[in-house]
Amino acid sequence: MRSARPARSVPTGRTTELLLVLTAVLAAVFGYIEVGANLDGAVPADAAAYAAVLGVPALAAHAVVRWRARYADPLLLPIAVLLNGIGLVVIHRLDRATPGRAAASAQLLWSGLGVALFIAVVLLVRDHRRLRRYAYLGALLALVLMVLPIFFPPVYGSRIWIVVGPLSFQPGEFAKVLLAVFFAAYLAVHRDALALTGRRVWRWQLPRGRVLGPVLLIWAASVGVLVLETDLGTSLLFFGLFVVMLYVATARTGWIAIGLGLAAVGAVTVGLLSPHVHSRVADWLDPLGSIAAGRGANQLAQSLFAFAWGGELGTGLGNGHSVLIGFAAKSDFILATIGEELGLTGLIAVFLLYAVLVSRGFRTGIALRDPFGRLLAIGLAAIVGLQVFVVAGGVLALIPLTGMTMPFIAQGGSSVVTNWIIVALLVRMSHDARQPVPEGP
């Protein structure tokens, strides 16, 4: 019997990754210098130190990828570094306008922790398929994390934070990764029952009732989160994630129709019953209504003014007025600062970075050979895509505001740490997908 032929040579892309990581760090440092030049008229004295603080963790992450995941996708890490760097620069710029509410230093520490966890995941998760063993335990832990904020006071109308003294974190950010692992494990086992049973109604083949049960359970849990925590964004994200992964597992458009219908019913019902959600829907329907009523411009109106003032090329970092948005300028509405000071060009560039990150995650999932890995990679990439859509749609008045954070860019330690973990898992799985295998006889 003939032995297997040696594997074909596959470019690792590590040199490309190194050059892109260095470019991402330099772009962030240039933005930091531009803020100082526009506000102070001089290059910041600590620009070199800032470059070192950003560059050393990024190069350490690259070194670990080169060592343990040498066939990983070369675009994932540089995009994460660039998005995180843009966020740090914009938060620093907003800190200069709000001296009493500095957040850049804390965000830098959280980013460092995120990179450290990225390195830990790449080193420790040698085979993504082992995560299936902890799927149901992860689902239980995710449920606990989703319920915990109910017992803490609301923050800006939503119960999505756990506040202990000066520390606070958003447990729903960690729950979404655990739920992605659980959904991938569940659907990898039951995809045939979900895809091959049911009856056809017009163009769609609808599932049987007993198969639809778990979907209704997930929908009920999402609505429960929305009702108890008045958190429209997390509810949409969780249910949207499940529907996307369900469609990928079964390739049945009927699930999309069911998902959209259930999401619409839940959102309309809670929008009518919850005053907090209802006010956000009212602002979305008439963003300038508060001005006409004599109450001044609300946050959404200020955001739209910032986008309009930025034009095509923007006013330059440090020259905008998006700080007028108020307390959410560094979190929900940080895109307004980017749109005003970097213009439509900068805003499109940021969206393209997200689009490439999500598409490379989908590409990784398609290339993987095991159903669990395929669903997990696509689910993790879908988390980023759905979150960007929900946040950007709210700030641009395309959908009601949700209160979520823009991945990597907005202020929020829980969010930046979770997104670094997502990128680490995608890096690990892209290595498994791209590494050469011996050819058969």
DOGU-753871 format. One record per residue (C-alpha): residue number from 0; residue in one letter; x, y, z. Coordinates in nm, 3 decimals. Example, Ala and Ser with C-alpha at 12.3 -4.5 7.8 and 13.67 -1.06 7.14 Angstrom:
2
0; A; 1.230; -0.450; 0.780
1; S; 1.367; -0.106; 0.714
This chain:
441
0; M; 0.000; 0.000; 0.000
1; R; 0.137; 0.338; -0.097
2; S; 0.210; 0.587; 0.176
3; A; 0.056; 0.934; 0.181
4; R; 0.231; 1.200; -0.020
5; P; 0.385; 1.489; 0.178
6; A; 0.166; 1.792; 0.230
7; R; 0.188; 2.077; -0.016
8; S; 0.369; 2.390; 0.098
9; V; 0.123; 2.653; 0.228
10; P; 0.233; 3.013; 0.298
11; T; 0.199; 3.090; 0.667
12; G; 0.143; 3.465; 0.623
13; R; 0.333; 3.549; 0.939
14; T; 0.554; 3.811; 0.774
15; T; 0.246; 3.978; 0.630
16; E; 0.088; 3.971; 0.974
17; L; 0.396; 4.131; 1.132
18; L; 0.400; 4.415; 0.881
19; L; 0.027; 4.475; 0.926
20; V; 0.057; 4.474; 1.306
21; L; 0.334; 4.734; 1.288
22; T; 0.123; 4.942; 1.049
23; A; -0.174; 4.922; 1.286
24; V; 0.038; 5.039; 1.580
25; L; 0.185; 5.326; 1.378
26; A; -0.163; 5.434; 1.266
27; A; -0.279; 5.451; 1.630
28; V; 0.033; 5.644; 1.733
29; F; -0.020; 5.887; 1.445
30; G; -0.375; 5.947; 1.568
31; Y; -0.243; 6.013; 1.920
32; I; 0.006; 6.263; 1.778
33; E; -0.268; 6.434; 1.575
34; V; -0.481; 6.481; 1.885
35; G; -0.190; 6.650; 2.063
36; A; -0.101; 6.862; 1.761
37; N; -0.458; 6.987; 1.713
38; L; -0.526; 7.055; 2.082
39; D; -0.182; 7.171; 2.203
40; G; -0.006; 7.272; 1.883
41; A; 0.281; 7.030; 1.948
42; V; 0.368; 6.662; 1.933
43; P; 0.296; 6.494; 2.269
44; A; 0.612; 6.439; 2.470
45; D; 0.508; 6.085; 2.558
46; A; 0.442; 5.974; 2.198
47; A; 0.734; 5.728; 2.203
48; A; 0.616; 5.578; 2.532
49; Y; 0.264; 5.551; 2.393
50; A; 0.400; 5.365; 2.090
51; A; 0.583; 5.123; 2.319
52; V; 0.274; 5.062; 2.534
53; L; 0.072; 4.975; 2.225
54; G; 0.345; 4.796; 2.029
55; V; 0.489; 4.560; 2.289
56; P; 0.165; 4.368; 2.362
57; A; 0.078; 4.358; 1.992
58; L; 0.420; 4.215; 1.901
59; A; 0.397; 3.968; 2.189
60; A; 0.062; 3.846; 2.055
61; H; 0.215; 3.813; 1.707
62; A; 0.509; 3.615; 1.848
63; V; 0.274; 3.369; 2.018
64; V; 0.071; 3.327; 1.698
65; R; 0.392; 3.270; 1.502
66; W; 0.495; 3.007; 1.758
67; R; 0.171; 2.817; 1.822
68; A; -0.062; 2.901; 1.531
69; R; 0.171; 2.967; 1.241
70; Y; -0.092; 2.894; 0.975
71; A; -0.353; 3.127; 1.126
72; D; -0.526; 3.390; 0.914
73; P; -0.279; 3.683; 0.891
74; L; -0.552; 3.953; 0.895
75; L; -0.733; 3.874; 1.220
76; L; -0.473; 4.000; 1.469
77; P; -0.378; 4.322; 1.280
78; I; -0.744; 4.424; 1.243
79; A; -0.803; 4.372; 1.616
80; V; -0.492; 4.576; 1.699
81; L; -0.599; 4.860; 1.468
82; L; -0.958; 4.874; 1.593
83; N; -0.842; 4.867; 1.955
84; G; -0.587; 5.139; 1.879
85; I; -0.850; 5.360; 1.714
86; G; -1.072; 5.319; 2.017
87; L; -0.794; 5.418; 2.258
88; V; -0.711; 5.729; 2.055
89; V; -1.072; 5.846; 2.032
90; I; -1.133; 5.783; 2.404
91; H; -0.814; 5.979; 2.484
92; R; -0.940; 6.262; 2.262
93; L; -1.273; 6.268; 2.448
94; D; -1.091; 6.260; 2.782
95; R; -0.925; 6.588; 2.688
96; A; -1.272; 6.744; 2.662
97; T; -1.394; 6.588; 2.989
98; P; -1.101; 6.613; 3.235
99; G; -1.305; 6.490; 3.530
100; R; -1.412; 6.166; 3.360
101; A; -1.090; 6.020; 3.223
102; A; -1.129; 5.670; 3.080
103; A; -0.835; 5.612; 2.845
104; S; -0.601; 5.477; 3.115
105; A; -0.857; 5.222; 3.236
106; Q; -0.937; 5.124; 2.878
107; L; -0.566; 5.073; 2.812
108; L; -0.541; 4.840; 3.112
109; W; -0.846; 4.642; 2.996
110; S; -0.694; 4.620; 2.648
111; G; -0.374; 4.483; 2.798
112; L; -0.575; 4.223; 2.987
113; G; -0.756; 4.136; 2.665
114; V; -0.428; 4.080; 2.481
115; A; -0.303; 3.867; 2.772
116; L; -0.616; 3.649; 2.748
117; F; -0.570; 3.634; 2.371
118; I; -0.222; 3.489; 2.429
119; A; -0.356; 3.248; 2.692
120; V; -0.630; 3.117; 2.461
121; V; -0.390; 3.066; 2.171
122; L; -0.153; 2.876; 2.401
123; L; -0.408; 2.666; 2.590
124; V; -0.676; 2.584; 2.332
125; R; -0.478; 2.340; 2.121
126; D; -0.789; 2.178; 1.972
127; H; -1.115; 2.373; 1.948
128; R; -1.317; 2.050; 1.941
129; R; -1.247; 1.996; 2.311
130; L; -1.472; 2.292; 2.390
131; R; -1.771; 2.069; 2.310
132; R; -1.717; 1.888; 2.640
133; Y; -1.802; 2.205; 2.832
134; A; -2.096; 2.321; 2.618
135; Y; -2.376; 2.253; 2.867
136; L; -2.170; 2.375; 3.161
137; G; -2.101; 2.691; 2.964
138; A; -2.472; 2.734; 2.891
139; L; -2.552; 2.710; 3.263
140; L; -2.280; 2.963; 3.344
141; A; -2.409; 3.194; 3.069
142; L; -2.758; 3.175; 3.218
143; V; -2.621; 3.271; 3.559
144; L; -2.428; 3.562; 3.409
145; M; -2.741; 3.685; 3.229
146; V; -2.951; 3.673; 3.546
147; L; -2.702; 3.832; 3.789
148; P; -2.751; 4.197; 3.680
149; I; -3.119; 4.173; 3.778
150; F; -3.012; 4.192; 4.143
151; F; -2.813; 4.514; 4.096
152; P; -2.941; 4.871; 4.052
153; P; -3.008; 4.985; 3.694
154; V; -2.749; 5.199; 3.517
155; Y; -2.894; 5.454; 3.273
156; G; -3.222; 5.262; 3.272
157; S; -3.084; 4.912; 3.199
158; R; -2.989; 4.630; 3.434
159; I; -2.690; 4.499; 3.241
160; W; -2.409; 4.592; 3.480
161; I; -2.269; 4.441; 3.797
162; V; -2.123; 4.718; 4.010
163; V; -1.903; 4.638; 4.310
164; G; -1.749; 4.952; 4.457
165; P; -1.541; 5.126; 4.189
166; L; -1.542; 4.816; 3.966
167; S; -1.811; 4.729; 3.714
168; F; -1.847; 4.479; 3.435
169; Q; -2.111; 4.360; 3.192
170; P; -2.160; 3.982; 3.230
171; G; -2.363; 3.954; 2.910
172; E; -2.044; 4.014; 2.712
173; F; -1.892; 3.691; 2.845
174; A; -2.222; 3.504; 2.817
175; K; -2.239; 3.552; 2.441
176; V; -1.918; 3.349; 2.386
177; L; -2.040; 3.070; 2.612
178; L; -2.374; 3.062; 2.430
179; A; -2.196; 3.045; 2.093
180; V; -2.012; 2.733; 2.212
181; F; -2.337; 2.579; 2.339
182; F; -2.533; 2.660; 2.021
183; A; -2.254; 2.514; 1.806
184; A; -2.245; 2.193; 2.009
185; Y; -2.626; 2.157; 2.014
186; L; -2.675; 2.226; 1.644
187; A; -2.386; 2.004; 1.538
188; V; -2.569; 1.709; 1.697
189; H; -2.928; 1.795; 1.603
190; R; -2.888; 1.963; 1.265
191; D; -3.036; 1.666; 1.076
192; A; -3.353; 1.664; 1.285
193; L; -3.383; 2.038; 1.240
194; A; -3.327; 2.022; 0.864
195; L; -3.508; 1.709; 0.749
196; T; -3.838; 1.722; 0.938
197; G; -4.147; 1.939; 0.912
198; R; -4.398; 2.047; 0.650
199; R; -4.375; 2.286; 0.357
200; V; -4.581; 2.606; 0.363
201; W; -4.557; 2.809; 0.043
202; R; -4.183; 2.862; -0.013
203; W; -4.065; 2.757; 0.330
204; Q; -4.036; 2.418; 0.493
205; L; -4.135; 2.473; 0.854
206; P; -4.015; 2.243; 1.137
207; R; -4.227; 2.019; 1.355
208; G; -4.347; 2.140; 1.690
209; R; -4.112; 1.926; 1.898
210; V; -3.816; 2.051; 1.697
211; L; -3.936; 2.409; 1.729
212; G; -3.944; 2.377; 2.109
213; P; -3.577; 2.466; 2.176
214; V; -3.607; 2.767; 1.944
215; L; -3.910; 2.893; 2.135
216; L; -3.720; 2.837; 2.461
217; I; -3.429; 3.050; 2.339
218; W; -3.676; 3.315; 2.221
219; A; -3.848; 3.317; 2.560
220; A; -3.513; 3.356; 2.735
221; S; -3.425; 3.650; 2.507
222; V; -3.757; 3.818; 2.575
223; G; -3.706; 3.752; 2.946
224; V; -3.373; 3.932; 2.934
225; L; -3.541; 4.220; 2.753
226; V; -3.824; 4.245; 3.005
227; L; -3.623; 4.207; 3.326
228; E; -3.316; 4.404; 3.222
229; T; -3.471; 4.640; 2.962
230; D; -3.174; 4.555; 2.741
231; L; -3.290; 4.552; 2.379
232; G; -2.938; 4.505; 2.237
233; T; -2.844; 4.190; 2.429
234; S; -3.181; 4.034; 2.356
235; L; -3.145; 4.096; 1.981
236; L; -2.788; 3.972; 1.985
237; F; -2.861; 3.643; 2.161
238; F; -3.163; 3.554; 1.952
239; G; -3.002; 3.676; 1.630
240; L; -2.696; 3.463; 1.700
241; F; -2.908; 3.152; 1.746
242; V; -3.108; 3.212; 1.428
243; V; -2.794; 3.272; 1.220
244; M; -2.628; 2.954; 1.348
245; L; -2.955; 2.763; 1.300
246; Y; -2.972; 2.872; 0.938
247; V; -2.608; 2.779; 0.879
248; A; -2.664; 2.435; 1.032
249; T; -2.980; 2.354; 0.835
250; A; -2.966; 2.577; 0.523
251; R; -3.343; 2.631; 0.558
252; T; -3.480; 2.980; 0.495
253; G; -3.786; 2.894; 0.702
254; W; -3.579; 2.950; 1.015
255; I; -3.501; 3.306; 0.904
256; A; -3.872; 3.378; 0.862
257; I; -3.953; 3.228; 1.203
258; G; -3.668; 3.418; 1.367
259; L; -3.766; 3.754; 1.221
260; G; -4.128; 3.698; 1.317
261; L; -4.051; 3.604; 1.676
262; A; -3.803; 3.892; 1.714
263; A; -4.061; 4.139; 1.583
264; V; -4.330; 4.010; 1.821
265; G; -4.098; 4.031; 2.121
266; A; -3.962; 4.376; 2.036
267; V; -4.307; 4.528; 1.969
268; T; -4.457; 4.380; 2.285
269; V; -4.179; 4.499; 2.515
270; G; -4.159; 4.833; 2.334
271; L; -4.521; 4.893; 2.432
272; L; -4.484; 4.771; 2.791
273; S; -4.142; 4.907; 2.894
274; P; -4.120; 5.287; 2.933
275; H; -3.740; 5.283; 2.885
276; V; -3.759; 5.089; 2.559
277; H; -4.063; 5.288; 2.448
278; S; -3.874; 5.619; 2.490
279; R; -3.592; 5.489; 2.272
280; V; -3.838; 5.384; 2.005
281; A; -4.000; 5.730; 2.022
282; D; -3.660; 5.901; 1.979
283; W; -3.586; 5.673; 1.685
284; L; -3.914; 5.759; 1.513
285; D; -3.856; 6.134; 1.562
286; P; -3.489; 6.209; 1.647
287; L; -3.545; 6.588; 1.634
288; G; -3.870; 6.580; 1.828
289; S; -3.705; 6.698; 2.152
290; I; -3.586; 7.015; 1.975
291; A; -3.933; 7.090; 1.844
292; A; -4.072; 7.034; 2.195
293; G; -3.827; 7.289; 2.340
294; R; -3.626; 7.035; 2.543
295; G; -3.306; 7.076; 2.341
296; A; -3.125; 6.820; 2.129
297; N; -3.122; 6.468; 2.272
298; Q; -2.828; 6.229; 2.231
299; L; -2.950; 6.087; 1.902
300; A; -3.001; 6.434; 1.754
301; Q; -2.654; 6.542; 1.867
302; S; -2.512; 6.228; 1.706
303; L; -2.678; 6.308; 1.373
304; F; -2.547; 6.665; 1.392
305; A; -2.195; 6.530; 1.451
306; F; -2.213; 6.304; 1.145
307; A; -2.341; 6.593; 0.933
308; W; -2.071; 6.831; 1.058
309; G; -1.794; 6.584; 0.979
310; G; -1.869; 6.573; 0.608
311; E; -1.653; 6.359; 0.384
312; L; -1.309; 6.407; 0.542
313; G; -1.390; 6.518; 0.896
314; T; -1.273; 6.807; 1.111
315; G; -0.958; 6.630; 1.235
316; L; -0.900; 6.450; 1.564
317; G; -0.953; 6.696; 1.846
318; N; -1.146; 6.954; 1.645
319; G; -1.498; 6.816; 1.684
320; H; -1.779; 6.882; 1.932
321; S; -1.930; 6.537; 1.974
322; V; -1.861; 6.561; 2.348
323; L; -2.190; 6.754; 2.358
324; I; -2.360; 6.414; 2.332
325; G; -2.298; 6.368; 2.703
326; F; -2.230; 6.064; 2.919
327; A; -2.247; 5.809; 2.634
328; A; -2.000; 5.985; 2.403
329; K; -1.727; 5.730; 2.484
330; S; -1.949; 5.422; 2.472
331; D; -2.268; 5.401; 2.264
332; F; -2.200; 5.714; 2.059
333; I; -1.826; 5.689; 2.002
334; L; -1.901; 5.638; 1.633
335; A; -2.033; 5.995; 1.626
336; T; -1.686; 6.124; 1.720
337; I; -1.530; 5.910; 1.448
338; G; -1.785; 6.034; 1.196
339; E; -1.732; 6.398; 1.292
340; E; -1.353; 6.405; 1.322
341; L; -1.257; 6.144; 1.061
342; G; -1.553; 6.205; 0.833
343; L; -1.742; 5.968; 0.612
344; T; -1.410; 5.835; 0.482
345; G; -1.291; 5.733; 0.827
346; L; -1.630; 5.588; 0.917
347; I; -1.636; 5.373; 0.604
348; A; -1.280; 5.257; 0.676
349; V; -1.386; 5.142; 1.024
350; F; -1.687; 4.956; 0.884
351; L; -1.466; 4.791; 0.623
352; L; -1.231; 4.670; 0.897
353; Y; -1.526; 4.508; 1.073
354; A; -1.647; 4.361; 0.743
355; V; -1.308; 4.202; 0.673
356; L; -1.288; 4.065; 1.028
357; V; -1.633; 3.907; 1.002
358; S; -1.573; 3.773; 0.652
359; R; -1.245; 3.610; 0.755
360; G; -1.428; 3.446; 1.044
361; F; -1.689; 3.311; 0.803
362; R; -1.411; 3.194; 0.573
363; T; -1.250; 3.008; 0.861
364; G; -1.578; 2.836; 0.942
365; I; -1.632; 2.729; 0.582
366; A; -1.280; 2.585; 0.563
367; L; -1.309; 2.378; 0.881
368; R; -1.398; 2.013; 0.835
369; D; -1.584; 1.940; 1.160
370; P; -1.945; 2.065; 1.204
371; F; -1.884; 2.200; 1.555
372; G; -1.585; 2.408; 1.450
373; R; -1.767; 2.534; 1.143
374; L; -2.066; 2.652; 1.345
375; L; -1.852; 2.797; 1.624
376; A; -1.633; 3.004; 1.390
377; I; -1.934; 3.140; 1.202
378; G; -2.115; 3.208; 1.530
379; L; -1.823; 3.402; 1.678
380; A; -1.788; 3.609; 1.362
381; A; -2.165; 3.666; 1.360
382; I; -2.145; 3.803; 1.716
383; V; -1.913; 4.080; 1.597
384; G; -2.122; 4.148; 1.287
385; L; -2.452; 4.159; 1.475
386; Q; -2.310; 4.384; 1.745
387; V; -2.171; 4.629; 1.491
388; F; -2.506; 4.638; 1.310
389; V; -2.704; 4.690; 1.631
390; V; -2.477; 4.967; 1.764
391; A; -2.416; 5.148; 1.435
392; G; -2.782; 5.118; 1.338
393; G; -2.888; 5.281; 1.664
394; V; -2.639; 5.568; 1.644
395; L; -2.729; 5.634; 1.280
396; A; -3.104; 5.623; 1.363
397; L; -3.165; 5.317; 1.147
398; I; -3.300; 5.117; 1.442
399; P; -3.381; 5.211; 1.806
400; L; -3.085; 5.265; 2.038
401; T; -2.978; 4.955; 2.228
402; G; -2.705; 5.062; 2.471
403; M; -2.445; 4.811; 2.348
404; T; -2.077; 4.887; 2.293
405; M; -1.894; 4.897; 1.961
406; P; -1.649; 4.602; 1.952
407; F; -1.290; 4.703; 2.038
408; I; -1.360; 5.077; 1.997
409; A; -1.608; 5.185; 2.264
410; Q; -1.529; 5.229; 2.632
411; G; -1.598; 4.909; 2.824
412; G; -1.358; 4.662; 2.978
413; S; -1.588; 4.361; 2.953
414; S; -1.645; 4.423; 2.584
415; V; -1.283; 4.466; 2.482
416; V; -1.171; 4.160; 2.679
417; T; -1.447; 3.943; 2.531
418; N; -1.369; 4.053; 2.176
419; W; -1.002; 3.968; 2.220
420; I; -1.109; 3.619; 2.331
421; I; -1.327; 3.590; 2.019
422; V; -1.036; 3.685; 1.794
423; A; -0.810; 3.437; 1.975
424; L; -1.056; 3.153; 1.913
425; L; -1.083; 3.252; 1.546
426; V; -0.703; 3.261; 1.518
427; R; -0.681; 2.915; 1.673
428; M; -0.947; 2.772; 1.441
429; S; -0.807; 2.943; 1.131
430; H; -0.476; 2.768; 1.201
431; D; -0.657; 2.434; 1.203
432; A; -0.840; 2.525; 0.884
433; R; -0.535; 2.647; 0.689
434; Q; -0.262; 2.410; 0.798
435; P; -0.162; 2.159; 0.530
436; V; -0.266; 1.796; 0.562
437; P; -0.085; 1.502; 0.397
438; E; -0.237; 1.407; 0.063
439; G; -0.383; 1.060; 0.025
440; P; -0.230; 0.793; -0.203
